[in-house]
Amino acid sequence: MKKTVSLVLSGGGARGFAHIGIIEILEEYGYKIESISGTSMGALVGGLYACKKLKEYKEWITNKSLVDIAKLMDFNFSSGLSEGLLKGDVLFGNMKEMFGDVMIENLDIKFTAVAANLTKRREIWFQKGSLLEALRASTAIPGVFVPVYKNDEMIVDGGILNNIPIAPTMSDDTDLTIAVDVNSPIKNNYTIKFDENRFEKFWRKTFDFRDNPKSLAINLMMNHISEYKKAEYPVDILINVPRSICSVFDFHKHKEIIEIGRQIAKDEL
């Protein structure tokens, strides 16, 4: 009999593509995912898996070049970039057109997308309602994507309060709880080769925030919160993906990151 799994997927921008490879290995190894809780990119990948669209998404995204990825980024010039660098309308408009939308409560797999309500200053769980709306809210990285407004309340990426949302799985009747942290500070031997063409150099210079003081401060805060969450809600298996493998915006390295996810899952399982 297959072991049933509650899967917890963290945020981490482009590193979240590793979740796809890890899910593939879990399936290949015979695990049955019955519940998913995710934040930010973890919510996106988990939500697509829960609605049985992850394979289609993988095929869609891995056929996109750096130029194609850039075309998905609609800059928010209307508000002078004050609310966020990007709107997200193009990306989620494309996803809705290709994959449609479903209600979370109608999914075959229990699913929770975690976000943060800045107006009420608390963590919120999307466990019903529009899946795409929940994913958009959970992935609204402050300063990068425009916040989602719901009932005049400002909703943003859940990673600022809980980047490893284990709590929503605590009531699950499954054999194992497996958490994946794609923002881990651990050392690694996994490498990604980057092209040296002019456009990629410009992209990485523009969007590589790893040594930016604000990014370092946010990462420090998120890591401390994550450590508290992991101590409060112990899991059976913790899979760590080093944050050093790439920058948050290296979405064009999708294939390499997915493969690293597969390698790490094989090593950990």
Contacts in CASP RR format, 6 or more apart in sequence:
PFRMAT RR
TARGET T0000
AUTHOR 0000-0000-0000
METHOD contacts of the structure
MODEL  1
MKKTVSLVLSGGGARGFAHIGIIEILEEYGYKIESISGTSMGALVGGLYA
CKKLKEYKEWITNKSLVDIAKLMDFNFSSGLSEGLLKGDVLFGNMKEMFG
DVMIENLDIKFTAVAANLTKRREIWFQKGSLLEALRASTAIPGVFVPVYK
NDEMIVDGGILNNIPIAPTMSDDTDLTIAVDVNSPIKNNYTIKFDENRFE
KFWRKTFDFRDNPKSLAINLMMNHISEYKKAEYPVDILINVPRSICSVFD
FHKHKEIIEIGRQIAKDEL
2 30 0 8 1.000
2 31 0 8 1.000
2 32 0 8 1.000
3 30 0 8 1.000
3 31 0 8 1.000
3 32 0 8 1.000
3 175 0 8 1.000
3 176 0 8 1.000
4 31 0 8 1.000
4 32 0 8 1.000
4 33 0 8 1.000
4 34 0 8 1.000
4 174 0 8 1.000
4 175 0 8 1.000
4 176 0 8 1.000
5 26 0 8 1.000
5 31 0 8 1.000
5 32 0 8 1.000
5 33 0 8 1.000
5 34 0 8 1.000
5 35 0 8 1.000
5 174 0 8 1.000
5 175 0 8 1.000
5 176 0 8 1.000
5 177 0 8 1.000
5 178 0 8 1.000
6 34 0 8 1.000
6 35 0 8 1.000
6 36 0 8 1.000
6 37 0 8 1.000
6 169 0 8 1.000
6 172 0 8 1.000
6 174 0 8 1.000
6 176 0 8 1.000
6 177 0 8 1.000
6 178 0 8 1.000
7 23 0 8 1.000
7 26 0 8 1.000
7 33 0 8 1.000
7 35 0 8 1.000
7 36 0 8 1.000
7 37 0 8 1.000
7 46 0 8 1.000
7 169 0 8 1.000
7 178 0 8 1.000
7 179 0 8 1.000
7 180 0 8 1.000
8 36 0 8 1.000
8 37 0 8 1.000
8 38 0 8 1.000
8 164 0 8 1.000
8 165 0 8 1.000
8 166 0 8 1.000
8 169 0 8 1.000
8 177 0 8 1.000
8 178 0 8 1.000
8 179 0 8 1.000
8 180 0 8 1.000
8 235 0 8 1.000
9 16 0 8 1.000
9 19 0 8 1.000
9 36 0 8 1.000
9 37 0 8 1.000
9 38 0 8 1.000
9 39 0 8 1.000
9 41 0 8 1.000
9 42 0 8 1.000
9 43 0 8 1.000
9 45 0 8 1.000
9 46 0 8 1.000
9 179 0 8 1.000
9 180 0 8 1.000
9 182 0 8 1.000
10 16 0 8 1.000
10 38 0 8 1.000
10 39 0 8 1.000
10 40 0 8 1.000
10 42 0 8 1.000
10 159 0 8 1.000
10 163 0 8 1.000
10 164 0 8 1.000
10 179 0 8 1.000
10 180 0 8 1.000
10 181 0 8 1.000
10 182 0 8 1.000
10 183 0 8 1.000
10 226 0 8 1.000
11 38 0 8 1.000
11 39 0 8 1.000
11 40 0 8 1.000
11 41 0 8 1.000
11 42 0 8 1.000
11 43 0 8 1.000
11 157 0 8 1.000
11 159 0 8 1.000
11 163 0 8 1.000
11 182 0 8 1.000
11 183 0 8 1.000
12 40 0 8 1.000
12 41 0 8 1.000
12 42 0 8 1.000
12 163 0 8 1.000
12 182 0 8 1.000
12 183 0 8 1.000
12 243 0 8 1.000
12 248 0 8 1.000
13 40 0 8 1.000
13 41 0 8 1.000
13 141 0 8 1.000
13 182 0 8 1.000
13 248 0 8 1.000
13 249 0 8 1.000
13 251 0 8 1.000
14 41 0 8 1.000
14 246 0 8 1.000
14 247 0 8 1.000
14 248 0 8 1.000
14 249 0 8 1.000
14 250 0 8 1.000
14 251 0 8 1.000
14 253 0 8 1.000
14 254 0 8 1.000
14 257 0 8 1.000
15 41 0 8 1.000
15 182 0 8 1.000
15 183 0 8 1.000
15 241 0 8 1.000
15 243 0 8 1.000
15 245 0 8 1.000
15 246 0 8 1.000
15 248 0 8 1.000
15 257 0 8 1.000
16 41 0 8 1.000
16 42 0 8 1.000
16 45 0 8 1.000
16 182 0 8 1.000
16 241 0 8 1.000
16 257 0 8 1.000
17 41 0 8 1.000
17 45 0 8 1.000
17 61 0 8 1.000
17 251 0 8 1.000
17 253 0 8 1.000
17 254 0 8 1.000
17 257 0 8 1.000
17 258 0 8 1.000
18 180 0 8 1.000
18 182 0 8 1.000
18 241 0 8 1.000
18 245 0 8 1.000
18 257 0 8 1.000
18 258 0 8 1.000
18 260 0 8 1.000
18 261 0 8 1.000
18 264 0 8 1.000
19 41 0 8 1.000
19 42 0 8 1.000
19 45 0 8 1.000
19 46 0 8 1.000
19 180 0 8 1.000
19 182 0 8 1.000
19 261 0 8 1.000
20 45 0 8 1.000
20 54 0 8 1.000
20 58 0 8 1.000
20 258 0 8 1.000
20 261 0 8 1.000
21 258 0 8 1.000
21 259 0 8 1.000
21 261 0 8 1.000
21 262 0 8 1.000
21 265 0 8 1.000
22 180 0 8 1.000
22 239 0 8 1.000
22 261 0 8 1.000
22 262 0 8 1.000
22 264 0 8 1.000
22 265 0 8 1.000
23 33 0 8 1.000
23 45 0 8 1.000
23 46 0 8 1.000
23 49 0 8 1.000
23 54 0 8 1.000
24 258 0 8 1.000
24 262 0 8 1.000
24 265 0 8 1.000
25 261 0 8 1.000
25 262 0 8 1.000
25 265 0 8 1.000
25 266 0 8 1.000
25 269 0 8 1.000
26 33 0 8 1.000
26 178 0 8 1.000
26 265 0 8 1.000
26 269 0 8 1.000
27 33 0 8 1.000
29 269 0 8 1.000
31 176 0 8 1.000
31 178 0 8 1.000
33 49 0 8 1.000
33 109 0 8 1.000
34 109 0 8 1.000
34 110 0 8 1.000
34 172 0 8 1.000
34 174 0 8 1.000
35 109 0 8 1.000
35 110 0 8 1.000
35 111 0 8 1.000
35 169 0 8 1.000
35 172 0 8 1.000
35 174 0 8 1.000
36 46 0 8 1.000
36 47 0 8 1.000
36 49 0 8 1.000
36 50 0 8 1.000
36 109 0 8 1.000
36 110 0 8 1.000
36 111 0 8 1.000
36 112 0 8 1.000
37 111 0 8 1.000
37 112 0 8 1.000
37 114 0 8 1.000
37 165 0 8 1.000
37 166 0 8 1.000
37 167 0 8 1.000
37 168 0 8 1.000
37 169 0 8 1.000
38 46 0 8 1.000
38 112 0 8 1.000
38 113 0 8 1.000
38 114 0 8 1.000
38 138 0 8 1.000
38 165 0 8 1.000
39 113 0 8 1.000
39 114 0 8 1.000
39 115 0 8 1.000
39 138 0 8 1.000
39 157 0 8 1.000
39 158 0 8 1.000
39 159 0 8 1.000
39 162 0 8 1.000
39 163 0 8 1.000
39 164 0 8 1.000
39 165 0 8 1.000
40 138 0 8 1.000
40 139 0 8 1.000
40 141 0 8 1.000
40 157 0 8 1.000
40 158 0 8 1.000
40 159 0 8 1.000
40 163 0 8 1.000
41 139 0 8 1.000
41 182 0 8 1.000
42 182 0 8 1.000
43 113 0 8 1.000
43 114 0 8 1.000
43 134 0 8 1.000
43 135 0 8 1.000
43 138 0 8 1.000
43 139 0 8 1.000
44 135 0 8 1.000
44 138 0 8 1.000
44 139 0 8 1.000
45 54 0 8 1.000
46 54 0 8 1.000
46 111 0 8 1.000
47 54 0 8 1.000
47 107 0 8 1.000
47 111 0 8 1.000
47 113 0 8 1.000
47 131 0 8 1.000
47 135 0 8 1.000
48 54 0 8 1.000
48 57 0 8 1.000
48 99 0 8 1.000
49 109 0 8 1.000
50 107 0 8 1.000
50 108 0 8 1.000
50 109 0 8 1.000
50 111 0 8 1.000
50 131 0 8 1.000
51 99 0 8 1.000
51 102 0 8 1.000
51 107 0 8 1.000
51 131 0 8 1.000
52 108 0 8 1.000
53 99 0 8 1.000
56 98 0 8 1.000
56 99 0 8 1.000
57 95 0 8 1.000
57 99 0 8 1.000
58 258 0 8 1.000
60 98 0 8 1.000
61 251 0 8 1.000
61 254 0 8 1.000
62 254 0 8 1.000
62 255 0 8 1.000
62 258 0 8 1.000
64 72 0 8 1.000
64 252 0 8 1.000
64 254 0 8 1.000
65 252 0 8 1.000
66 199 0 8 1.000
66 200 0 8 1.000
66 203 0 8 1.000
66 252 0 8 1.000
67 199 0 8 1.000
69 251 0 8 1.000
69 252 0 8 1.000
70 203 0 8 1.000
71 90 0 8 1.000
72 90 0 8 1.000
72 91 0 8 1.000
72 94 0 8 1.000
73 86 0 8 1.000
73 88 0 8 1.000
73 90 0 8 1.000
73 91 0 8 1.000
74 86 0 8 1.000
74 87 0 8 1.000
74 88 0 8 1.000
74 89 0 8 1.000
74 90 0 8 1.000
74 91 0 8 1.000
75 81 0 8 1.000
75 85 0 8 1.000
75 86 0 8 1.000
75 87 0 8 1.000
76 83 0 8 1.000
76 84 0 8 1.000
76 85 0 8 1.000
76 86 0 8 1.000
76 87 0 8 1.000
76 146 0 8 1.000
79 146 0 8 1.000
83 143 0 8 1.000
83 146 0 8 1.000
83 147 0 8 1.000
84 142 0 8 1.000
84 143 0 8 1.000
84 144 0 8 1.000
84 145 0 8 1.000
84 146 0 8 1.000
84 147 0 8 1.000
85 143 0 8 1.000
85 144 0 8 1.000
85 145 0 8 1.000
86 144 0 8 1.000
86 145 0 8 1.000
86 146 0 8 1.000
87 145 0 8 1.000
87 146 0 8 1.000
88 136 0 8 1.000
88 145 0 8 1.000
88 146 0 8 1.000
92 132 0 8 1.000
92 135 0 8 1.000
92 136 0 8 1.000
95 132 0 8 1.000
96 132 0 8 1.000
100 132 0 8 1.000
101 130 0 8 1.000
101 131 0 8 1.000
101 132 0 8 1.000
101 133 0 8 1.000
102 131 0 8 1.000
103 128 0 8 1.000
103 129 0 8 1.000
103 130 0 8 1.000
103 131 0 8 1.000
104 111 0 8 1.000
104 113 0 8 1.000
104 126 0 8 1.000
104 127 0 8 1.000
104 128 0 8 1.000
104 129 0 8 1.000
104 130 0 8 1.000
104 131 0 8 1.000
104 134 0 8 1.000
105 127 0 8 1.000
105 128 0 8 1.000
105 129 0 8 1.000
107 131 0 8 1.000
110 172 0 8 1.000
111 127 0 8 1.000
111 131 0 8 1.000
112 125 0 8 1.000
112 126 0 8 1.000
112 127 0 8 1.000
112 165 0 8 1.000
112 168 0 8 1.000
112 169 0 8 1.000
113 125 0 8 1.000
113 126 0 8 1.000
113 131 0 8 1.000
113 134 0 8 1.000
113 135 0 8 1.000
113 137 0 8 1.000
113 138 0 8 1.000
114 123 0 8 1.000
114 124 0 8 1.000
114 125 0 8 1.000
114 126 0 8 1.000
114 138 0 8 1.000
114 158 0 8 1.000
114 159 0 8 1.000
114 162 0 8 1.000
114 165 0 8 1.000
114 168 0 8 1.000
115 123 0 8 1.000
115 124 0 8 1.000
115 126 0 8 1.000
115 134 0 8 1.000
115 137 0 8 1.000
115 138 0 8 1.000
115 140 0 8 1.000
115 148 0 8 1.000
115 155 0 8 1.000
115 156 0 8 1.000
115 157 0 8 1.000
115 158 0 8 1.000
116 122 0 8 1.000
116 123 0 8 1.000
116 124 0 8 1.000
116 155 0 8 1.000
116 156 0 8 1.000
116 157 0 8 1.000
116 158 0 8 1.000
116 159 0 8 1.000
116 160 0 8 1.000
116 161 0 8 1.000
116 162 0 8 1.000
117 123 0 8 1.000
117 124 0 8 1.000
117 153 0 8 1.000
117 154 0 8 1.000
117 155 0 8 1.000
118 147 0 8 1.000
118 153 0 8 1.000
118 154 0 8 1.000
118 155 0 8 1.000
118 156 0 8 1.000
119 152 0 8 1.000
119 153 0 8 1.000
119 154 0 8 1.000
120 153 0 8 1.000
122 161 0 8 1.000
123 158 0 8 1.000
123 161 0 8 1.000
123 162 0 8 1.000
124 155 0 8 1.000
125 165 0 8 1.000
125 168 0 8 1.000
126 133 0 8 1.000
126 134 0 8 1.000
126 137 0 8 1.000
126 138 0 8 1.000
127 168 0 8 1.000
133 148 0 8 1.000
136 148 0 8 1.000
137 148 0 8 1.000
137 150 0 8 1.000
137 155 0 8 1.000
137 156 0 8 1.000
138 157 0 8 1.000
138 158 0 8 1.000
139 145 0 8 1.000
139 157 0 8 1.000
140 146 0 8 1.000
140 147 0 8 1.000
140 148 0 8 1.000
140 155 0 8 1.000
140 156 0 8 1.000
140 157 0 8 1.000
141 156 0 8 1.000
141 157 0 8 1.000
141 248 0 8 1.000
142 156 0 8 1.000
142 157 0 8 1.000
142 160 0 8 1.000
145 157 0 8 1.000
147 154 0 8 1.000
147 155 0 8 1.000
147 156 0 8 1.000
148 154 0 8 1.000
148 155 0 8 1.000
148 156 0 8 1.000
149 155 0 8 1.000
158 165 0 8 1.000
159 222 0 8 1.000
160 218 0 8 1.000
160 221 0 8 1.000
160 222 0 8 1.000
161 225 0 8 1.000
162 225 0 8 1.000
162 229 0 8 1.000
163 181 0 8 1.000
163 183 0 8 1.000
163 222 0 8 1.000
163 225 0 8 1.000
163 226 0 8 1.000
163 229 0 8 1.000
164 179 0 8 1.000
164 181 0 8 1.000
164 226 0 8 1.000
164 229 0 8 1.000
164 230 0 8 1.000
165 229 0 8 1.000
166 177 0 8 1.000
166 179 0 8 1.000
166 229 0 8 1.000
166 230 0 8 1.000
166 232 0 8 1.000
166 233 0 8 1.000
166 235 0 8 1.000
167 229 0 8 1.000
167 232 0 8 1.000
167 233 0 8 1.000
169 177 0 8 1.000
170 233 0 8 1.000
176 236 0 8 1.000
176 237 0 8 1.000
177 235 0 8 1.000
177 236 0 8 1.000
177 237 0 8 1.000
178 235 0 8 1.000
178 236 0 8 1.000
178 237 0 8 1.000
178 238 0 8 1.000
178 239 0 8 1.000
179 230 0 8 1.000
179 235 0 8 1.000
179 237 0 8 1.000
179 238 0 8 1.000
179 239 0 8 1.000
180 238 0 8 1.000
180 239 0 8 1.000
180 241 0 8 1.000
181 226 0 8 1.000
181 238 0 8 1.000
181 239 0 8 1.000
181 240 0 8 1.000
181 241 0 8 1.000
182 241 0 8 1.000
182 243 0 8 1.000
183 219 0 8 1.000
183 222 0 8 1.000
183 223 0 8 1.000
183 226 0 8 1.000
183 241 0 8 1.000
183 243 0 8 1.000
184 240 0 8 1.000
184 241 0 8 1.000
184 242 0 8 1.000
184 243 0 8 1.000
185 219 0 8 1.000
185 223 0 8 1.000
185 242 0 8 1.000
185 243 0 8 1.000
186 240 0 8 1.000
186 242 0 8 1.000
187 242 0 8 1.000
187 244 0 8 1.000
188 242 0 8 1.000
188 244 0 8 1.000
188 245 0 8 1.000
190 242 0 8 1.000
190 245 0 8 1.000
190 260 0 8 1.000
190 263 0 8 1.000
190 264 0 8 1.000
191 245 0 8 1.000
192 245 0 8 1.000
192 246 0 8 1.000
192 250 0 8 1.000
192 253 0 8 1.000
192 256 0 8 1.000
192 257 0 8 1.000
192 260 0 8 1.000
193 256 0 8 1.000
194 200 0 8 1.000
194 204 0 8 1.000
194 253 0 8 1.000
200 252 0 8 1.000
203 249 0 8 1.000
203 252 0 8 1.000
204 247 0 8 1.000
204 250 0 8 1.000
207 247 0 8 1.000
207 248 0 8 1.000
207 249 0 8 1.000
207 250 0 8 1.000
208 247 0 8 1.000
208 249 0 8 1.000
209 215 0 8 1.000
209 247 0 8 1.000
209 248 0 8 1.000
209 249 0 8 1.000
210 216 0 8 1.000
210 243 0 8 1.000
210 244 0 8 1.000
210 247 0 8 1.000
215 248 0 8 1.000
219 243 0 8 1.000
230 238 0 8 1.000
237 268 0 8 1.000
237 269 0 8 1.000
239 264 0 8 1.000
239 265 0 8 1.000
239 268 0 8 1.000
239 269 0 8 1.000
240 264 0 8 1.000
240 268 0 8 1.000
241 260 0 8 1.000
241 261 0 8 1.000
241 264 0 8 1.000
245 257 0 8 1.000
245 260 0 8 1.000
246 253 0 8 1.000
246 257 0 8 1.000
250 257 0 8 1.000
END
